[in-house]
Amino acid sequence: MFLTLFGLLVAVAVASFVIGRSRSVSLAGNNYAAMHSLPGYHGSWLALTTVGIPLLILIVWSIAAPNVLRQMLIGQFGAQLGASSAAQLDGFWRDIQALAFGGTPGIRDAVRTEAAGVLASRQWVSTGLMIAAMAAAGIGGFMYGFGAIAPAFRARHRVEAAVKVFLAVSATIAILTTIGIVVSLITESMRFFSLVSPIDFLFGLTWTPQQMAFRADQVGGTAAFGFIPLLTGTLLITFIAMIVAAPLGIMAAVYLSDYATPQVRAVGKPVLEILAGIPTVVYGFFAALTVAPFIRNTGHALGLEVASESALAAGVVMGIMIVPFVSSLSDDVINAVPQSLRDGSAGLGATKSETIRKVVLPAALPGIVSALVLAVSRAMGETMIVVMAAGLAANLTLNPLEAVTTVTVQIGTLLTGDQEFDSPKTLAAFGLGLVLFVVTLSLNLVALRVVNKYREQYD
């Protein structure tokens, strides 16, 4: 429904733009100097007044209506639900949504069936009221905007002011989102560290949170929340991936920018960048079904013990996956090096390879470092390849032939399924997220210092 109404608003905006522009042209005649603003601004003004408020109504209503309906239904059926916990109320809401909108809930009973019928009817009423409000606002906005179009009307100022407001709101949302992520990580991590010692977490050598009982009727063992095995596995796989991706990506960028013909470059660069569009689960299948067996069989032929799931298999495939991140960004940076530097080096008698090694690459070093840092961040955040090729075992080892796991894999494991955030087993995910955030931020700060240091030499 949301997408349908949004598409309708886009169509109305286009039609309003055409009408507003035509109105401005008819008023101007052959004398555009008589109009304060160009016809395009008048069309944009009418489109904004027509769909601006309806779009805002659609967004706010779509966000607020489900919460309002939920509170109304829980209040109406509160007697039947009794003293239900928050998790039980969430399950009740999911079940009646599934019943009301064509799904298949896990539990069927008379209360849920009745509540689903009430929800369906009230949803239709809510949608009807929303459409009526949008239509009224759109008609009113169109009449106001159309009536305001006149030779002296400052449409350009109004449109530019609206664009500035939109840009400011976008920037504010981005900033608030970042702050919200950091605050939520810190808040939930503090809850975790109130249950588990930060010293044990940061310097512990064993990671076995699955042994903790999740419910009161379960029997659990002694859980351990040592972060070191996960950090070691993450860094090991990332290191292997960068050994593969860094030289391949940089050499591919050098070839495409300085050696390849225009025809080869026009084909080679898009083909190379296709690797970035392949889903990571496909890379995971490739690692699990092709690369891991090849490494295992090769190791056995050489007399080495190789696990069926190994850090080497995951790292190699992950390196192939992030080659486009390195090559594409490095290629753009190398092409941005002024041709005058190349010409000056050639004028001094340097060969093409000497020019690339001693002039072009040092001049492009800040951008190449940025590309490598982006690739490292991408590798550290990868999950599917590690799950399928390296396993879930939190082994403290630097042997690439053994099975390991990473921080992101464990975060996904801890948060899989319906969870209640009141036990160390679940809250550990936030502690892992916070530490991974700090590690990634530290890498970015180091890279920024390198970029600033060398950029001063070549600007």
N, C-alpha and C positions, 0 to 999 in steps of 0.2 A: 504494500500500500504506500509506504513512504517513497519508494523509488518511482512508483506511478505518479504520485502527486508532484514529486520533484521534477520529473520529466514534463509534466503538464505546465508547471511554472516556467520551465525553460522555454517551452513553445510560446507561452503567453509573453514572456520577456522579449523574445525575438519579434513577435507580432507588434508589441508595443513600441519597440525600437523603430520598426519600419513606419508605423503610423506617426510617431513623433517626428521622425526625420522628414516624412512627406509633408507634415503640417508646417514645419520650419521652411521647407523649400517653397511651399505655396505662399507663405507670408512674405518671403524674401523676393519672390519673382526672379528678375534678372539682376537685382541689386543686393548681393550678399553683404555689402558693406553696411546696409541698414540694420542687419542683425548683429547683436552683441556676440553671439556664439555661433559656431558652425553647426550645420544640421545634425551632424553626428552626436554632438553634445545634447541637443534637444531630444534626439531619439534615446540616448542613454538616460537622460533625466526621466522621460516617461516610463522607460522600462524599470528604473529604480523605484519610482513611486507606485508602480502597478504591482510589482512582485516582492518588494522589500519587506513590507509588513506581513503578507501571507507566508513568505518563507520563514520569517521569524516565528510566526504562529506554528507552522509545521514543525520546526525544530523543537521549540519549547514544549509543545503538546505531546510530541512523540517521546520526549524524555520524561515528562511529568505524569502523563496519563497512566502508564503501567503501575507506577508507585501508588497513585491515588486509587486505582481499581483494586490493587492488592490490599491496601488498608481497609477499603470498604468491605471487601469480601471476608477478610479475616475477622473484622468486627462483626459482620452479619452472622458468621458461622462460628463465633468464638465459643458459644456454649457447647457445640458438638466437638470442637477441637480440645477443649479442656485446657489443662496446664501443659501446653506443648512447648518444647524447646525451640530455639531459633532455627536449628537444623531441621526439625520436624515441620515447622512452618514453611521453610524453604521448599522442602519436599512436597508439601501440600500444594503450594503455589505452582510448582513445576507440573504436578500431576493434572491439576485442573486446566492449566494452559494447554497441555497435550490433548486432553479430552475435548476442550473447547475448539481447538484449531486443527483437529484431524490427526493428532499423534496417537501413540499408544503408550499410556503411562504404565509404570510397573505395578501399580496397585489400583484396583477398581472397588469402589464401595458406593453406597447410596449418597453419602455426604459429598464425596468428590463429584459424582455425577450431577447432583443438584447444583453444586457450586459452579461446575463447568457450564451448565445451562444459563445461570445468572451472569457469568462472565461473558459468554458469547453475546447475550442481549445487550449488556451494558457496553460492550466493546463497539457494537454497531451504533449505539446512541452516541458514544464518545466520538466515533469517526464522523458521524453525521454532523454533530456540533462543530467539530474542527473544520470540516469542509464548508459549512455555512459561514463560520467566522472568517475563513480564508477568502471566500467569495465576496463577502461584504467588504472586507478590507481591500481586496483587489479592485472592486468596482469603485469604491470611494477614492482610492489612490489614483486610479486612472482618470477619473473626473477632475480631481485636483491638479494632477500633473498636466493634463491636456489643456485645462483652462489657464494654466500659468504660462504656457508657451506664447511668447510675444517678442517683437523685435528688440525690446529693451531688457528682456529677461536674461539674467546672468546664469545661463544653464551651465556654462563651463565651470564657474566657481562652485556651484552646487555639486556637480558631479565630482570634481576634484576633492572637495571637502568630504564627500561620502567615501571616496577611495582612500583618503588619508585615515578616516575612521576605521575602515576595514583593515588597512595595513596595521594600524595601532592595535586593534583587537587581536589580529593574528599573532603579532609579536607578543602581546600579553599572554595569550593562551599558551604559546610555546614556552615562555618563561615560567608561567605557573605550573605547566605540566612538568617541567624539569624540577622545580621546587617540590611539587607533590611527590614525584618519584623518590627524591632524596629523603624527604621527611618521612614517607611511609617506610622506606628501607631502614632508616635510623630508628624509628619508633618501634617497629616490630623486632628489629635486631636487639634493641634494649630489653624487650620482653624475653627474648631468647637468652641473652646473657645474664638475666636475672635468675634463670633456671640452670644454666650451664656456665661454668667458669670460663671467662675469656682466655685465660692462660691455657686451660685444657683444650679449648677449641683451636687456638692459633698455633699451639706447639704440640698438640697430640699426634701420635703416630698411628692411631687406629680409628677407622671410620666404620661403625656398625650401628647406625640408628635404627635399622629394621628390627633389631632385637628388642626394642622397647615395646611394651604393650600399648596398643592404641586405645582400647576400650577397657572398661573395668572388668568385663568377663573374659578377657584374654590373659594368657600367661606369657610374660615376657622375660627376657634375659637381661643381661647387663649391657646397656647401650653405651657406645663410645662415639664422641663427636670430634675426633681429631682431624684437623683441616689439612695437615701436611700431605697425606697421600693423594688427596684431590688436587692440591696445588702442583704436586710433582707430576701427576698424570697430565694435567692441563698444559704445563710448560713443556713436558716431553713431546706431546703430540704437536703442539704449536711449533716447537723447535724443528721437528722433522718436516712439518708442512712448509716452514719458511726456507729450509734447506732446498726443498723442491721448487717452491714458487719464486723465491727471490732471483736466483740466477736465470731461470727460464723466462720469467717475466721481464727482467731488465734486458736480457739479450734479445728477446723478441721485440721489445720497444726500440732498441738500437737498430736492429735490422729494418724494421718497418719505417723508421724515421730517416735513416741515412743510407741504407743500402738497397732497399726494395724499390722497384720501379713503380710509377703511379698506378699501373694496372694491378700489380701484385698487392700493393697496399690497399687498393680499393676493395679487393676480395679478401685479403688475409686478415685485416683488422676486424671486419664484421664477423668473419668465421671464428676468430679467436674469442671475440666477445660473446659468442653464443654459449660458451662454457658458463658464463655468469648467469644465464637464464635457465640452466638445467636445475630442476628441483633437487634439493639436497638428499631427499629420500632415494632418488635415482643413483646418486653418487654412493649412497649407503649400500644399495643393492650391488652396485659394481664392486665395491670394496669387499662385501661379504661373500659374493659368489665367484669373483674372479681374482682380485688382488690377494686377499687373505689366503685362499688355497694355494696360489702360486708361491707366495712367500713361505708358507708352511712346507710345501713339497720341496722347494729349493733348499730350505734349511735342513730338512731331514736328509736330503741327498748329500749335504755337506757335513752331516753328523751333528747338527745343532738341534737343540730342543726349542721348538717354536710352538707357541700356543695357537689354538684354532682362531682365537681373536687376539690381535696384537696391536700395540701402539704403532708399529711400523706400517701396518696396512692402513690404519686410519690416517696416519700422518701423510703418507704418500698420496692417498686419494684426496685428502683435504688440501694438500699443496696444489694438486691439479685443479681443484675447484677455485682456488684464489689466484691462480695465474692471471686471469683477466683483470683482476683488481690492480695488480702490480703493473702489468704491461700497458693497459689502457691509460692509466694516470701517468706513468713514466713516459709513454709516448707523447702525450700532450705536453708534458714539461720539457722534454728534449726538443720538441718542435718549437717551443717558445723561446729557446735560447737564440739570441740575435745572430743572424747570418754573418754579421760583421766579425764576430769572434772566430767563426770558422774561416772566413776569408783572411783574417789577419794571421791565423795559425798557418794556413796554406801558403801565404806570402812569405813566411819565415822559413819555409822549406819542410814543414811537417807533413807526414803522410796522413791519409784519411784516418787510419786507425790511431795514430798518435794524437790527432786532433780530437777524436772522440774520447780517448782515455785521459788526456791531459787538459782539455779545454771544455768540451761539451758536458761530460759527466760531472766534473767538479762544479760547473756553473749550474747544472740541473740538480745538484745534490739535495737542496732543501725540498724540492718537490718529490724526488725519489724517496727521501726519508718519510715524507708524509704518506706516500703510497704504501710503503712498507708498514708503517704504523697502522694504517687502515686495514691492511691485510692481516696483521697480527690480531687486531681487535676482532676481525671477522672470524679468524681461526679459533680464538679463545671463546667465542660465543656459539660455535657450532655444536649441535647436539646429535642429529640423526646419524651422521657418519660414525660418530664415536659409539653410539648405542649398537649399531649394526656390525661394526668392524673391530671395536676395541673392548666391548663388553661393559659390564657393570661392576666388576671386581675392583675394589679400592685397594690395590696393591701398592705398597711403598717400594718402588723400584725405578731404576734408570735404564733397565734393560728393554730396548724397543721390541724385543721378541716376546714379551710377556703381555698379558691382558692388564689394562689399566682403565680408569674412568676419569671423568673431568667434573669440574664444578657445575657446569650447566646441565650435564646429564643427571647429576644427583638432585639438582633443584627440580627438574622435571619429574624425577622419580618420587620425591617427597610430596609433590603437589598433585600427583595423579589421583583421580577419583574424588569423591566427596570427602572433604577434610574439615576438621574443626581446628581453628588456630588457637588452641589452648594447651598444646603439649610441645615439649622440646623437639620431638620428632618432626613436626610440621613447621615450627618456627625456625628450625635450623636452615630452612631454605632462604629465609631473609638474612640470616647471618652469612650464608654463602654469597648471597647476592651483594651484600654490603662489602665484603672483602674483595670480591671480583670487581666491583665498581671502583674501589680504592686502587687496586692493582692496575686496572685499565687507565684510570685517571693519571696515575704516576707515570705510566708509559707515555701517555700523551704529553705530559709536562716535560719529560726528558726530550721527547722528539721536538717539542716546540723550542726548547733551548738550542738544540742542534740546528734547527731551521733558522732561527734568528742569528745565531753565530755566523753561519756560512752565507746567509743572504746578504749581510753587510759587505762581504768581499766582492760580490758580483753585481750588485745593483748599480 
